[in-house]
Amino acid sequence: MSSPRRERRPSTGSPISELQGPVGPAGVTRPKHKRTFTGFGAGEIKSVEASIPEPQRESLEEIYRESF
């Protein structure tokens, strides 16, 4: 036997038309996209790295390790 269906209650929040300004805590903001010092996002960096052929990528990683 299945249990009886529950009726959904209407939302008790304020209508969207009454919301103005930021919804979060006052003075707290966060960037929409995390950028690196190069100006590229994480997804863009990964796609560029994926386009580099494997042998060249290995030698590039060795150079990076030596420079630090």
PDB file with one MODEL, atoms N, CA, C and O in Angstrom:
MODEL        1
ATOM      1  N   MET A   1       0.831  -1.162   0.000  1.00  0.00           N
ATOM      2  CA  MET A   1       0.000   0.000   0.000  1.00  0.00           C
ATOM      3  C   MET A   1       0.889   1.244   0.000  1.00  0.00           C
ATOM      4  O   MET A   1       1.868   1.288   0.746  1.00  0.00           O
ATOM      5  N   SER A   2       0.588   2.218  -0.785  1.00  0.00           N
ATOM      6  CA  SER A   2       1.398   3.432  -0.832  1.00  0.00           C
ATOM      7  C   SER A   2       0.886   4.444   0.198  1.00  0.00           C
ATOM      8  O   SER A   2      -0.295   4.473   0.547  1.00  0.00           O
ATOM      9  N   SER A   3       1.805   5.254   0.658  1.00  0.00           N
ATOM     10  CA  SER A   3       1.418   6.259   1.655  1.00  0.00           C
ATOM     11  C   SER A   3       0.660   7.400   0.965  1.00  0.00           C
ATOM     12  O   SER A   3       0.850   7.635  -0.228  1.00  0.00           O
ATOM     13  N   PRO A   4      -0.187   8.099   1.705  1.00  0.00           N
ATOM     14  CA  PRO A   4      -0.943   9.200   1.094  1.00  0.00           C
ATOM     15  C   PRO A   4      -0.003  10.326   0.667  1.00  0.00           C
ATOM     16  O   PRO A   4       1.021  10.567   1.308  1.00  0.00           O
ATOM     17  N   ARG A   5      -0.352  10.998  -0.396  1.00  0.00           N
ATOM     18  CA  ARG A   5       0.469  12.085  -0.920  1.00  0.00           C
ATOM     19  C   ARG A   5       0.338  13.323  -0.041  1.00  0.00           C
ATOM     20  O   ARG A   5      -0.748  13.662   0.430  1.00  0.00           O
ATOM     21  N   ARG A   6       1.460  13.980   0.165  1.00  0.00           N
ATOM     22  CA  ARG A   6       1.436  15.215   0.941  1.00  0.00           C
ATOM     23  C   ARG A   6       1.157  16.389   0.014  1.00  0.00           C
ATOM     24  O   ARG A   6       1.611  16.418  -1.129  1.00  0.00           O
ATOM     25  N   GLU A   7       0.423  17.331   0.514  1.00  0.00           N
ATOM     26  CA  GLU A   7       0.181  18.558  -0.241  1.00  0.00           C
ATOM     27  C   GLU A   7       1.379  19.487  -0.049  1.00  0.00           C
ATOM     28  O   GLU A   7       1.890  19.628   1.062  1.00  0.00           O
ATOM     29  N   ARG A   8       1.816  20.106  -1.118  1.00  0.00           N
ATOM     30  CA  ARG A   8       2.927  21.055  -1.014  1.00  0.00           C
ATOM     31  C   ARG A   8       2.422  22.389  -0.506  1.00  0.00           C
ATOM     32  O   ARG A   8       1.411  22.913  -0.973  1.00  0.00           O
ATOM     33  N   ARG A   9       3.147  22.929   0.462  1.00  0.00           N
ATOM     34  CA  ARG A   9       2.774  24.239   0.986  1.00  0.00           C
ATOM     35  C   ARG A   9       3.340  25.320   0.075  1.00  0.00           C
ATOM     36  O   ARG A   9       4.418  25.143  -0.492  1.00  0.00           O
ATOM     37  N   PRO A  10       2.641  26.423  -0.073  1.00  0.00           N
ATOM     38  CA  PRO A  10       3.202  27.518  -0.864  1.00  0.00           C
ATOM     39  C   PRO A  10       4.411  28.129  -0.157  1.00  0.00           C
ATOM     40  O   PRO A  10       4.535  28.038   1.064  1.00  0.00           O
ATOM     41  N   SER A  11       5.285  28.741  -0.916  1.00  0.00           N
ATOM     42  CA  SER A  11       6.485  29.355  -0.364  1.00  0.00           C
ATOM     43  C   SER A  11       6.115  30.484   0.588  1.00  0.00           C
ATOM     44  O   SER A  11       5.198  31.262   0.327  1.00  0.00           O
ATOM     45  N   THR A  12       6.845  30.557   1.696  1.00  0.00           N
ATOM     46  CA  THR A  12       6.568  31.618   2.673  1.00  0.00           C
ATOM     47  C   THR A  12       7.542  32.780   2.522  1.00  0.00           C
ATOM     48  O   THR A  12       7.436  33.765   3.252  1.00  0.00           O
ATOM     49  N   GLY A  13       8.491  32.686   1.586  1.00  0.00           N
ATOM     50  CA  GLY A  13       9.453  33.767   1.374  1.00  0.00           C
ATOM     51  C   GLY A  13       8.811  34.950   0.681  1.00  0.00           C
ATOM     52  O   GLY A  13       7.674  34.876   0.213  1.00  0.00           O
ATOM     53  N   SER A  14       9.551  36.036   0.622  1.00  0.00           N
ATOM     54  CA  SER A  14       9.016  37.228  -0.039  1.00  0.00           C
ATOM     55  C   SER A  14       9.062  37.042  -1.553  1.00  0.00           C
ATOM     56  O   SER A  14       9.923  36.328  -2.067  1.00  0.00           O
ATOM     57  N   PRO A  15       8.153  37.673  -2.253  1.00  0.00           N
ATOM     58  CA  PRO A  15       8.164  37.570  -3.715  1.00  0.00           C
ATOM     59  C   PRO A  15       9.452  38.144  -4.300  1.00  0.00           C
ATOM     60  O   PRO A  15      10.074  39.022  -3.702  1.00  0.00           O
ATOM     61  N   ILE A  16       9.845  37.652  -5.457  1.00  0.00           N
ATOM     62  CA  ILE A  16      11.088  38.092  -6.084  1.00  0.00           C
ATOM     63  C   ILE A  16      11.065  39.595  -6.339  1.00  0.00           C
ATOM     64  O   ILE A  16      12.106  40.248  -6.267  1.00  0.00           O
ATOM     65  N   SER A  17       9.897  40.149  -6.636  1.00  0.00           N
ATOM     66  CA  SER A  17       9.813  41.583  -6.937  1.00  0.00           C
ATOM     67  C   SER A  17      10.195  42.449  -5.737  1.00  0.00           C
ATOM     68  O   SER A  17      10.545  43.615  -5.921  1.00  0.00           O
ATOM     69  N   GLU A  18      10.139  41.920  -4.525  1.00  0.00           N
ATOM     70  CA  GLU A  18      10.491  42.696  -3.337  1.00  0.00           C
ATOM     71  C   GLU A  18      11.977  42.620  -2.998  1.00  0.00           C
ATOM     72  O   GLU A  18      12.458  43.407  -2.183  1.00  0.00           O
ATOM     73  N   LEU A  19      12.709  41.695  -3.602  1.00  0.00           N
ATOM     74  CA  LEU A  19      14.134  41.555  -3.311  1.00  0.00           C
ATOM     75  C   LEU A  19      14.914  42.615  -4.077  1.00  0.00           C
ATOM     76  O   LEU A  19      14.767  42.747  -5.292  1.00  0.00           O
ATOM     77  N   GLN A  20      15.734  43.362  -3.370  1.00  0.00           N
ATOM     78  CA  GLN A  20      16.576  44.374  -3.995  1.00  0.00           C
ATOM     79  C   GLN A  20      17.952  44.319  -3.372  1.00  0.00           C
ATOM     80  O   GLN A  20      18.086  44.131  -2.163  1.00  0.00           O
ATOM     81  N   GLY A  21      18.965  44.480  -4.184  1.00  0.00           N
ATOM     82  CA  GLY A  21      20.332  44.489  -3.684  1.00  0.00           C
ATOM     83  C   GLY A  21      20.833  43.091  -3.371  1.00  0.00           C
ATOM     84  O   GLY A  21      20.157  42.105  -3.667  1.00  0.00           O
ATOM     85  N   PRO A  22      22.015  42.998  -2.772  1.00  0.00           N
ATOM     86  CA  PRO A  22      22.580  41.687  -2.458  1.00  0.00           C
ATOM     87  C   PRO A  22      21.788  40.973  -1.368  1.00  0.00           C
ATOM     88  O   PRO A  22      21.261  41.598  -0.447  1.00  0.00           O
ATOM     89  N   VAL A  23      21.718  39.666  -1.493  1.00  0.00           N
ATOM     90  CA  VAL A  23      20.955  38.864  -0.546  1.00  0.00           C
ATOM     91  C   VAL A  23      21.840  38.405   0.611  1.00  0.00           C
ATOM     92  O   VAL A  23      21.339  38.138   1.703  1.00  0.00           O
ATOM     93  N   GLY A  24      23.146  38.310   0.384  1.00  0.00           N
ATOM     94  CA  GLY A  24      24.066  37.820   1.407  1.00  0.00           C
ATOM     95  C   GLY A  24      24.357  38.851   2.480  1.00  0.00           C
ATOM     96  O   GLY A  24      23.741  39.917   2.506  1.00  0.00           O
ATOM     97  N   PRO A  25      25.295  38.540   3.369  1.00  0.00           N
ATOM     98  CA  PRO A  25      25.656  39.461   4.446  1.00  0.00           C
ATOM     99  C   PRO A  25      26.202  40.779   3.896  1.00  0.00           C
ATOM    100  O   PRO A  25      26.832  40.799   2.839  1.00  0.00           O
ATOM    101  N   ALA A  26      25.965  41.861   4.601  1.00  0.00           N
ATOM    102  CA  ALA A  26      26.404  43.183   4.157  1.00  0.00           C
ATOM    103  C   ALA A  26      27.924  43.266   4.142  1.00  0.00           C
ATOM    104  O   ALA A  26      28.586  42.819   5.079  1.00  0.00           O
ATOM    105  N   GLY A  27      28.463  43.827   3.101  1.00  0.00           N
ATOM    106  CA  GLY A  27      29.903  44.028   3.005  1.00  0.00           C
ATOM    107  C   GLY A  27      30.690  42.815   2.557  1.00  0.00           C
ATOM    108  O   GLY A  27      31.900  42.926   2.361  1.00  0.00           O
ATOM    109  N   VAL A  28      30.066  41.669   2.386  1.00  0.00           N
ATOM    110  CA  VAL A  28      30.775  40.467   1.979  1.00  0.00           C
ATOM    111  C   VAL A  28      30.486  40.222   0.505  1.00  0.00           C
ATOM    112  O   VAL A  28      29.343  39.985   0.115  1.00  0.00           O
ATOM    113  N   THR A  29      31.525  40.280  -0.300  1.00  0.00           N
ATOM    114  CA  THR A  29      31.377  40.000  -1.725  1.00  0.00           C
ATOM    115  C   THR A  29      32.346  38.902  -2.103  1.00  0.00           C
ATOM    116  O   THR A  29      33.317  38.647  -1.390  1.00  0.00           O
ATOM    117  N   ARG A  30      32.089  38.265  -3.202  1.00  0.00           N
ATOM    118  CA  ARG A  30      33.030  37.272  -3.703  1.00  0.00           C
ATOM    119  C   ARG A  30      33.084  37.391  -5.213  1.00  0.00           C
ATOM    120  O   ARG A  30      32.078  37.715  -5.845  1.00  0.00           O
ATOM    121  N   PRO A  31      34.229  37.137  -5.794  1.00  0.00           N
ATOM    122  CA  PRO A  31      34.342  37.279  -7.241  1.00  0.00           C
ATOM    123  C   PRO A  31      33.537  36.200  -7.954  1.00  0.00           C
ATOM    124  O   PRO A  31      33.398  35.081  -7.460  1.00  0.00           O
ATOM    125  N   LYS A  32      33.015  36.550  -9.109  1.00  0.00           N
ATOM    126  CA  LYS A  32      32.243  35.581  -9.874  1.00  0.00           C
ATOM    127  C   LYS A  32      33.145  34.521 -10.486  1.00  0.00           C
ATOM    128  O   LYS A  32      32.775  33.350 -10.566  1.00  0.00           O
ATOM    129  N   HIS A  33      34.337  34.941 -10.918  1.00  0.00           N
ATOM    130  CA  HIS A  33      35.277  34.013 -11.535  1.00  0.00           C
ATOM    131  C   HIS A  33      36.644  34.207 -10.901  1.00  0.00           C
ATOM    132  O   HIS A  33      37.131  35.332 -10.785  1.00  0.00           O
ATOM    133  N   LYS A  34      37.256  33.112 -10.493  1.00  0.00           N
ATOM    134  CA  LYS A  34      38.597  33.192  -9.916  1.00  0.00           C
ATOM    135  C   LYS A  34      39.590  33.307 -11.057  1.00  0.00           C
ATOM    136  O   LYS A  34      39.637  32.447 -11.937  1.00  0.00           O
ATOM    137  N   ARG A  35      40.369  34.349 -11.045  1.00  0.00           N
ATOM    138  CA  ARG A  35      41.369  34.579 -12.080  1.00  0.00           C
ATOM    139  C   ARG A  35      42.765  34.401 -11.502  1.00  0.00           C
ATOM    140  O   ARG A  35      42.990  34.605 -10.309  1.00  0.00           O
ATOM    141  N   THR A  36      43.687  34.022 -12.358  1.00  0.00           N
ATOM    142  CA  THR A  36      45.073  33.899 -11.937  1.00  0.00           C
ATOM    143  C   THR A  36      45.795  35.191 -12.291  1.00  0.00           C
ATOM    144  O   THR A  36      45.189  36.106 -12.849  1.00  0.00           O
ATOM    145  N   PHE A  37      47.075  35.273 -11.974  1.00  0.00           N
ATOM    146  CA  PHE A  37      47.819  36.490 -12.288  1.00  0.00           C
ATOM    147  C   PHE A  37      47.993  36.679 -13.788  1.00  0.00           C
ATOM    148  O   PHE A  37      48.336  37.776 -14.227  1.00  0.00           O
ATOM    149  N   THR A  38      47.764  35.632 -14.591  1.00  0.00           N
ATOM    150  CA  THR A  38      47.866  35.757 -16.046  1.00  0.00           C
ATOM    151  C   THR A  38      46.604  36.346 -16.649  1.00  0.00           C
ATOM    152  O   THR A  38      46.626  36.825 -17.783  1.00  0.00           O
ATOM    153  N   GLY A  39      45.503  36.318 -15.908  1.00  0.00           N
ATOM    154  CA  GLY A  39      44.243  36.822 -16.435  1.00  0.00           C
ATOM    155  C   GLY A  39      43.370  35.734 -17.023  1.00  0.00           C
ATOM    156  O   GLY A  39      42.235  35.999 -17.419  1.00  0.00           O
ATOM    157  N   PHE A  40      43.879  34.514 -17.088  1.00  0.00           N
ATOM    158  CA  PHE A  40      43.099  33.396 -17.606  1.00  0.00           C
ATOM    159  C   PHE A  40      42.412  32.671 -16.464  1.00  0.00           C
ATOM    160  O   PHE A  40      42.953  32.597 -15.361  1.00  0.00           O
ATOM    161  N   GLY A  41      41.237  32.140 -16.712  1.00  0.00           N
ATOM    162  CA  GLY A  41      40.532  31.335 -15.727  1.00  0.00           C
ATOM    163  C   GLY A  41      41.072  29.918 -15.708  1.00  0.00           C
ATOM    164  O   GLY A  41      41.865  29.540 -16.570  1.00  0.00           O
ATOM    165  N   ALA A  42      40.645  29.132 -14.725  1.00  0.00           N
ATOM    166  CA  ALA A  42      41.139  27.759 -14.576  1.00  0.00           C
ATOM    167  C   ALA A  42      40.788  26.907 -15.790  1.00  0.00           C
ATOM    168  O   ALA A  42      41.616  26.123 -16.254  1.00  0.00           O
ATOM    169  N   GLY A  43      39.571  27.051 -16.308  1.00  0.00           N
ATOM    170  CA  GLY A  43      39.161  26.261 -17.476  1.00  0.00           C
ATOM    171  C   GLY A  43      39.976  26.583 -18.706  1.00  0.00           C
ATOM    172  O   GLY A  43      40.307  25.693 -19.489  1.00  0.00           O
ATOM    173  N   GLU A  44      40.302  27.856 -18.882  1.00  0.00           N
ATOM    174  CA  GLU A  44      41.110  28.262 -20.037  1.00  0.00           C
ATOM    175  C   GLU A  44      42.529  27.712 -19.931  1.00  0.00           C
ATOM    176  O   GLU A  44      43.101  27.275 -20.930  1.00  0.00           O
ATOM    177  N   ILE A  45      43.092  27.730 -18.741  1.00  0.00           N
ATOM    178  CA  ILE A  45      44.442  27.206 -18.543  1.00  0.00           C
ATOM    179  C   ILE A  45      44.474  25.710 -18.825  1.00  0.00           C
ATOM    180  O   ILE A  45      45.405  25.223 -19.467  1.00  0.00           O
ATOM    181  N   LYS A  46      43.470  24.976 -18.354  1.00  0.00           N
ATOM    182  CA  LYS A  46      43.427  23.535 -18.584  1.00  0.00           C
ATOM    183  C   LYS A  46      43.302  23.216 -20.063  1.00  0.00           C
ATOM    184  O   LYS A  46      43.928  22.269 -20.539  1.00  0.00           O
ATOM    185  N   SER A  47      42.503  23.988 -20.808  1.00  0.00           N
ATOM    186  CA  SER A  47      42.342  23.707 -22.235  1.00  0.00           C
ATOM    187  C   SER A  47      43.629  24.000 -23.000  1.00  0.00           C
ATOM    188  O   SER A  47      43.954  23.294 -23.955  1.00  0.00           O
ATOM    189  N   VAL A  48      44.365  25.035 -22.590  1.00  0.00           N
ATOM    190  CA  VAL A  48      45.644  25.329 -23.242  1.00  0.00           C
ATOM    191  C   VAL A  48      46.648  24.229 -22.933  1.00  0.00           C
ATOM    192  O   VAL A  48      47.362  23.775 -23.826  1.00  0.00           O
ATOM    193  N   GLU A  49      46.710  23.795 -21.676  1.00  0.00           N
ATOM    194  CA  GLU A  49      47.638  22.723 -21.309  1.00  0.00           C
ATOM    195  C   GLU A  49      47.305  21.431 -22.038  1.00  0.00           C
ATOM    196  O   GLU A  49      48.209  20.687 -22.417  1.00  0.00           O
ATOM    197  N   ALA A  50      46.022  21.152 -22.240  1.00  0.00           N
ATOM    198  CA  ALA A  50      45.621  19.932 -22.933  1.00  0.00           C
ATOM    199  C   ALA A  50      45.989  19.980 -24.414  1.00  0.00           C
ATOM    200  O   ALA A  50      46.153  18.933 -25.041  1.00  0.00           O
ATOM    201  N   SER A  51      46.122  21.176 -24.981  1.00  0.00           N
ATOM    202  CA  SER A  51      46.455  21.286 -26.400  1.00  0.00           C
ATOM    203  C   SER A  51      47.951  21.098 -26.665  1.00  0.00           C
ATOM    204  O   SER A  51      48.352  20.949 -27.820  1.00  0.00           O
ATOM    205  N   ILE A  52      48.781  21.103 -25.619  1.00  0.00           N
ATOM    206  CA  ILE A  52      50.224  20.905 -25.778  1.00  0.00           C
ATOM    207  C   ILE A  52      50.495  19.409 -25.903  1.00  0.00           C
ATOM    208  O   ILE A  52      50.022  18.634 -25.072  1.00  0.00           O
ATOM    209  N   PRO A  53      51.253  18.979 -26.930  1.00  0.00           N
ATOM    210  CA  PRO A  53      51.577  17.547 -27.073  1.00  0.00           C
ATOM    211  C   PRO A  53      52.318  17.020 -25.846  1.00  0.00           C
ATOM    212  O   PRO A  53      53.048  17.755 -25.181  1.00  0.00           O
ATOM    213  N   GLU A  54      52.120  15.746 -25.561  1.00  0.00           N
ATOM    214  CA  GLU A  54      52.646  15.125 -24.338  1.00  0.00           C
ATOM    215  C   GLU A  54      54.162  15.270 -24.172  1.00  0.00           C
ATOM    216  O   GLU A  54      54.599  15.661 -23.090  1.00  0.00           O
ATOM    217  N   PRO A  55      54.994  14.976 -25.191  1.00  0.00           N
ATOM    218  CA  PRO A  55      56.452  15.119 -24.981  1.00  0.00           C
ATOM    219  C   PRO A  55      56.853  16.557 -24.634  1.00  0.00           C
ATOM    220  O   PRO A  55      57.714  16.777 -23.782  1.00  0.00           O
ATOM    221  N   GLN A  56      56.232  17.521 -25.289  1.00  0.00           N
ATOM    222  CA  GLN A  56      56.557  18.914 -24.994  1.00  0.00           C
ATOM    223  C   GLN A  56      56.059  19.307 -23.606  1.00  0.00           C
ATOM    224  O   GLN A  56      56.700  20.099 -22.915  1.00  0.00           O
ATOM    225  N   ARG A  57      54.927  18.758 -23.203  1.00  0.00           N
ATOM    226  CA  ARG A  57      54.380  19.065 -21.880  1.00  0.00           C
ATOM    227  C   ARG A  57      55.309  18.551 -20.783  1.00  0.00           C
ATOM    228  O   ARG A  57      55.501  19.218 -19.767  1.00  0.00           O
ATOM    229  N   GLU A  58      55.893  17.348 -20.992  1.00  0.00           N
ATOM    230  CA  GLU A  58      56.816  16.794 -19.997  1.00  0.00           C
ATOM    231  C   GLU A  58      58.061  17.667 -19.856  1.00  0.00           C
ATOM    232  O   GLU A  58      58.513  17.935 -18.743  1.00  0.00           O
ATOM    233  N   SER A  59      58.616  18.111 -20.992  1.00  0.00           N
ATOM    234  CA  SER A  59      59.809  18.962 -20.908  1.00  0.00           C
ATOM    235  C   SER A  59      59.468  20.321 -20.303  1.00  0.00           C
ATOM    236  O   SER A  59      60.294  20.905 -19.602  1.00  0.00           O
ATOM    237  N   LEU A  60      58.272  20.828 -20.561  1.00  0.00           N
ATOM    238  CA  LEU A  60      57.840  22.095 -19.980  1.00  0.00           C
ATOM    239  C   LEU A  60      57.697  21.978 -18.463  1.00  0.00           C
ATOM    240  O   LEU A  60      58.046  22.905 -17.732  1.00  0.00           O
ATOM    241  N   GLU A  61      57.186  20.841 -17.991  1.00  0.00           N
ATOM    242  CA  GLU A  61      57.058  20.624 -16.547  1.00  0.00           C
ATOM    243  C   GLU A  61      58.430  20.560 -15.880  1.00  0.00           C
ATOM    244  O   GLU A  61      58.596  21.033 -14.756  1.00  0.00           O
ATOM    245  N   GLU A  62      59.426  19.970 -16.578  1.00  0.00           N
ATOM    246  CA  GLU A  62      60.783  19.926 -16.028  1.00  0.00           C
ATOM    247  C   GLU A  62      61.353  21.337 -15.888  1.00  0.00           C
ATOM    248  O   GLU A  62      62.005  21.655 -14.894  1.00  0.00           O
ATOM    249  N   ILE A  63      61.104  22.170 -16.882  1.00  0.00           N
ATOM    250  CA  ILE A  63      61.588  23.551 -16.825  1.00  0.00           C
ATOM    251  C   ILE A  63      60.921  24.293 -15.671  1.00  0.00           C
ATOM    252  O   ILE A  63      61.574  25.055 -14.957  1.00  0.00           O
ATOM    253  N   TYR A  64      59.619  24.070 -15.490  1.00  0.00           N
ATOM    254  CA  TYR A  64      58.903  24.718 -14.388  1.00  0.00           C
ATOM    255  C   TYR A  64      59.491  24.310 -13.041  1.00  0.00           C
ATOM    256  O   TYR A  64      59.656  25.146 -12.152  1.00  0.00           O
ATOM    257  N   ARG A  65      59.807  23.018 -12.892  1.00  0.00           N
ATOM    258  CA  ARG A  65      60.361  22.534 -11.624  1.00  0.00           C
ATOM    259  C   ARG A  65      61.726  23.164 -11.344  1.00  0.00           C
ATOM    260  O   ARG A  65      62.032  23.509 -10.203  1.00  0.00           O
ATOM    261  N   GLU A  66      62.543  23.314 -12.390  1.00  0.00           N
ATOM    262  CA  GLU A  66      63.874  23.888 -12.207  1.00  0.00           C
ATOM    263  C   GLU A  66      63.805  25.370 -11.845  1.00  0.00           C
ATOM    264  O   GLU A  66      64.645  25.863 -11.093  1.00  0.00           O
ATOM    265  N   SER A  67      62.814  26.078 -12.372  1.00  0.00           N
ATOM    266  CA  SER A  67      62.749  27.521 -12.138  1.00  0.00           C
ATOM    267  C   SER A  67      62.309  27.870 -10.717  1.00  0.00           C
ATOM    268  O   SER A  67      62.533  28.992 -10.265  1.00  0.00           O
ATOM    269  N   PHE A  68      61.698  26.943 -10.021  1.00  0.00           N
ATOM    270  CA  PHE A  68      61.272  27.222  -8.647  1.00  0.00           C
ATOM    271  C   PHE A  68      62.270  26.632  -7.742  1.00  0.00           C
ATOM    272  O   PHE A  68      62.133  26.733  -6.523  1.00  0.00           O
TER     273      PHE A  68
ENDMDL
END
